[in-house]
Amino acid sequence: MDLEALEKKSWQRFFNDGFWDILLGLLLLNFGLAPVIEYISGIDYLYPYIIMLFAAEALFFVGKKFVTAPRIGRVKFSKKRKQKKLKVSIVLVISVVLGVCVYALFALQLVSVNISAYWWVALFCINAIVVFSVMAYFLDFKRLYLYGLFFGFSIIVAEFLRTILQHPYNALIGFGVLGAIMVVIGLVVLARFVKRYPLDGEIVYE
C-alpha cells in the first residue's frame, strides 16, 4: 500500500466536505452585506461584520465536528503535511499583519501619501490572488486558485459598479454575487460528501 498516496487522499478528503468553500464564500459575502446593514440600520459596518465573521467560523467548526469527523474520522498527518499547514499560516499572518498596518497608517493619518483608489484595488486583487495561490499549492486544495480570482475580481467589480450604483449596493453585488456562488459550490460539495460518506461508514462509489 502506498502510504503517501493514502495520506494525500485522506488530506484531500478533509477539504472535500464543502465547509471550506462555504466559510470562504461567507467571508466574501460578508464584505457585501455589512455595508448594506450599516446603510439601513445606521450601525457601524464593523459590528455586523464581526458578528457574521464569528457566525461563519462557528458554522465551520460545528460542521467539521458533527458532519465531517463522524464520517471520515480523525487523521494524524505526517510532519510534511504539518509543515505545509505552518507555511500557509505564516503567509496568512503576514498578509493580515501587513493589511492591518497599512490600514492603520492611513486611518490614523500617520502618513500623508495620497494613493489613488485604483492602486488600492490593484493591491487588494494581487494580494488575494497570491495568498490564495500559495494556500492552494501547499494545501493541495485546487479550488483555492479559483477562489483567489473570485476575491481579487470582486473588488474590481465593486469599484466599477461604484460609478453606476449607489453605495453600498455596488459592494453588495461586487462581493455578494461571487461570495454566494462560492457558498452554493460549497453546499453542492457538502451534499455529495454526505451522500458518499453516510454515517453507517460504508463509502458509496458512483
C-alpha distance (Angstrom), angle and dihedral (degrees) to the residues before:
residue distance angle dihedral
M1 . . .
D2 3.82 . .
L3 3.79 99.8 .
E4 3.81 93.6 -172.6
A5 3.81 91.4 54.0
L6 3.81 90.0 46.2
E7 3.79 91.2 51.3
K8 3.81 91.4 48.4
K9 3.80 89.9 51.2
S10 3.81 90.8 50.4
W11 3.80 90.0 46.8
Q12 3.81 92.8 51.9
R13 3.80 90.7 45.0
F14 3.79 87.4 57.6
F15 3.82 89.0 62.9
N16 3.80 95.9 40.5
D17 3.79 96.7 76.3
G18 3.80 92.7 88.3
F19 3.80 96.8 -121.9
W20 3.81 94.6 109.5
D21 3.81 89.3 51.8
I22 3.81 91.2 48.8
L23 3.82 92.8 46.8
L24 3.80 94.4 50.1
G25 3.81 91.0 43.1
L26 3.81 91.3 52.8
L27 3.80 90.7 48.5
L28 3.79 90.8 54.5
L29 3.80 92.2 42.3
N30 3.80 87.3 52.0
F31 3.82 90.4 63.7
G32 3.80 87.8 61.2
L33 3.81 100.1 39.9
A34 3.81 100.3 46.1
P35 3.86 95.4 62.4
V36 3.82 90.0 47.5
I37 3.81 91.3 52.4
E38 3.81 88.9 49.5
Y39 3.81 90.9 49.4
I40 3.80 93.3 49.9
S41 3.82 101.0 38.0
G42 3.79 103.0 26.2
I43 3.82 90.6 -126.8
D44 3.79 113.5 137.2
Y45 3.81 108.0 -96.8
L46 3.81 90.9 -126.3
Y47 3.83 92.6 72.2
P48 3.82 98.9 53.6
Y49 3.80 88.3 40.2
I50 3.81 92.1 56.7
I51 3.81 92.4 44.1
M52 3.80 92.8 50.7
L53 3.80 90.0 43.9
F54 3.81 92.0 56.5
A55 3.82 90.7 43.2
A56 3.82 90.4 54.7
E57 3.81 91.3 47.6
A58 3.81 90.9 48.5
L59 3.80 91.2 50.7
F60 3.80 89.4 50.7
F61 3.80 95.7 52.1
V62 3.82 94.0 41.7
G63 3.81 90.2 50.4
K64 3.79 92.7 48.3
K65 3.80 91.6 49.3
F66 3.79 101.8 41.8
V67 3.83 102.8 27.3
T68 3.81 109.0 26.1
A69 3.80 104.2 33.0
P70 3.83 96.5 50.5
R71 3.82 89.7 52.9
I72 3.81 103.9 43.8
G73 3.80 101.5 15.9
R74 3.78 125.5 -141.4
V75 3.78 122.8 -53.4
K76 3.80 127.2 -159.7
F77 3.79 103.7 -144.5
S78 3.78 126.9 -150.1
K79 3.79 126.4 -95.5
K80 3.81 89.2 -102.7
R81 3.81 91.9 58.8
K82 3.79 91.8 45.7
Q83 3.81 90.0 52.5
K84 3.81 89.6 53.3
K85 3.79 90.3 52.7
L86 3.80 89.4 48.8
K87 3.82 91.3 52.4
V88 3.79 90.7 50.4
S89 3.81 90.5 49.4
I90 3.81 90.9 51.1
V91 3.81 91.6 50.6
L92 3.80 91.4 49.3
V93 3.81 93.3 47.3
I94 3.82 91.7 49.5
S95 3.80 91.0 47.9
V96 3.81 93.1 49.2
V97 3.82 94.4 44.0
L98 3.80 92.4 49.6
G99 3.79 90.7 47.6
V100 3.81 92.7 49.9
C101 3.82 92.0 45.9
V102 3.80 93.3 50.3
Y103 3.81 91.4 46.2
A104 3.83 91.5 48.5
L105 3.81 92.6 49.3
F106 3.77 92.2 56.4
A107 3.82 98.0 33.5
L108 3.82 91.6 53.1
Q109 3.82 89.7 41.7
L110 3.79 91.8 -123.8
V111 3.79 88.4 143.1
S112 3.77 126.5 39.0
V113 3.79 99.9 -158.6
N114 3.77 111.8 135.8
I115 3.80 106.3 -139.5
S116 3.78 120.6 -173.7
A117 3.79 118.0 -116.6
Y118 3.79 88.2 -121.9
W119 3.81 89.7 64.0
W120 3.81 90.7 51.8
V121 3.78 89.8 51.1
A122 3.80 91.3 49.0
L123 3.82 92.8 47.9
F124 3.81 92.8 48.5
C125 3.79 91.5 47.3
I126 3.82 94.6 48.4
N127 3.81 92.6 44.4
A128 3.81 92.3 51.4
I129 3.79 94.1 48.6
V130 3.82 93.7 46.2
V131 3.82 95.4 46.3
F132 3.79 94.7 46.1
S133 3.81 91.5 45.1
V134 3.80 90.7 53.4
M135 3.80 89.9 48.6
A136 3.81 91.8 48.5
Y137 3.81 91.8 50.3
F138 3.79 98.4 47.9
L139 3.81 96.3 37.5
D140 3.82 96.1 43.4
F141 3.80 86.7 -129.3
K142 3.79 103.3 138.9
R143 3.81 98.0 -174.8
L144 3.79 88.3 68.4
Y145 3.81 88.8 74.9
L146 3.81 87.7 61.4
Y147 3.79 92.9 44.2
G148 3.79 90.7 51.7
L149 3.79 87.6 58.5
F150 3.81 89.7 46.9
F151 3.81 92.6 53.4
G152 3.79 92.7 44.1
F153 3.80 95.4 44.4
S154 3.82 93.3 45.5
I155 3.80 94.9 69.2
I156 3.81 90.4 47.0
V157 3.81 89.7 54.4
A158 3.82 92.4 44.9
E159 3.79 92.1 50.0
F160 3.80 92.2 46.3
L161 3.82 91.6 50.5
R162 3.80 90.4 51.3
T163 3.82 88.0 81.8
I164 3.80 91.0 52.6
L165 3.80 107.9 32.4
Q166 3.78 131.9 44.5
H167 3.80 115.9 -107.3
P168 3.03 127.8 -73.8
Y169 3.80 94.8 26.0
N170 3.78 91.2 67.1
A171 3.83 87.7 59.8
L172 3.80 91.6 45.6
I173 3.79 91.4 56.7
G174 3.80 97.5 34.6
F175 3.80 95.7 50.8
G176 3.79 101.2 17.5
V177 3.81 100.6 57.4
L178 3.80 95.5 50.6
G179 3.80 90.9 41.1
A180 3.80 90.4 52.0
I181 3.80 90.3 50.1
M182 3.80 89.6 54.3
V183 3.81 90.9 50.0
V184 3.81 90.7 50.6
I185 3.81 90.5 49.9
G186 3.80 88.6 50.8
L187 3.80 92.6 50.1
V188 3.82 91.2 50.6
V189 3.81 90.9 48.9
L190 3.82 90.0 46.9
A191 3.81 92.3 51.0
R192 3.81 90.5 51.5
F193 3.80 90.8 46.6
V194 3.81 93.4 51.8
K195 3.81 90.5 47.0
R196 3.79 93.8 48.9
Y197 3.80 96.1 43.2
P198 3.82 108.0 39.8
L199 3.78 119.7 -178.6
D200 3.81 91.8 -105.1
G201 3.80 87.0 74.4
E202 3.82 96.9 -120.6
I203 3.80 110.7 128.6
V204 3.80 113.1 -135.4
Y205 3.81 114.2 -141.5
E206 3.79 119.0 -164.2
